[in-house]
């Protein structure tokens, strides 16, 4: 690899990589410019192959999808298990991570995020609305002071995000909905918050698509405390026309539309595409 890089740099007459003992090869400004051209050539080649190949070849290949941790683990992954059954020639990596995923660094081909990208060569659409509500177990409600109105929540403890480590301000529900509420346990992971709420020792604001599927968790003051957020889906412009990307993109839009009841807290049942 080192010899090939040296040969390419010699042919171009410019330095493409800085060599570091700690971080390995790092692209220079010239290297980053060349990368953009290389990605464009790669995408054009993929599309050319699809156009001249049979449909079986076109509907094959690999796609990497990045998304938020809770949505990726509790909604996207179950849905994609059905997708790969229907299209066994397409392999999918799912990256449900509690931080932003970068398309520019090629960490994923498609991203589902809490916020719309502000700039970049991306195709973007609003995927769906979803709701969050306050949840507790029946055991917690039986052992703690009754909750009849929001003012009663001052006597209760919560699990929430670590404010200064939240990767998006969209996650700071507790401070926005219940100023002054006390969180005696905090985590950067919504799944950790979900598991902690299951233990019956604190209240948690959780996405309905996650909590409503667990009969142990009950909504608390659902009429007074409910939050609506959005998911956005986007990919690089040069990838959007690839058939495997289009197929997965359209599939995700279909199943999220089909599951509006789950996403908005009206049902605890997940539906799958026929």
Protein Blocks (a to p, Z undefined) as FASTA:
>chain_A
ZZmmmmmmmmnopafbdcdfklopaddfklmmmmmmmmmmmmmmmmmmmmmmcfklmmgc
jddddddfklmmmmmmmmmmmmmmmmmmbccdddddfbdcdfklopafbdcdfbdcfbdj
dddddfbdcdddddddfklmmmpccdfbfklmmmpccddddfklccbfklmmmlmmmghi
acfbdcfbfklmmmmmmnopaccdddfklmmmpmkbccehkllmccdddddddddfklmm
pmklmmmmmmmmmmmmmmmmmmnopaccdcddZZ
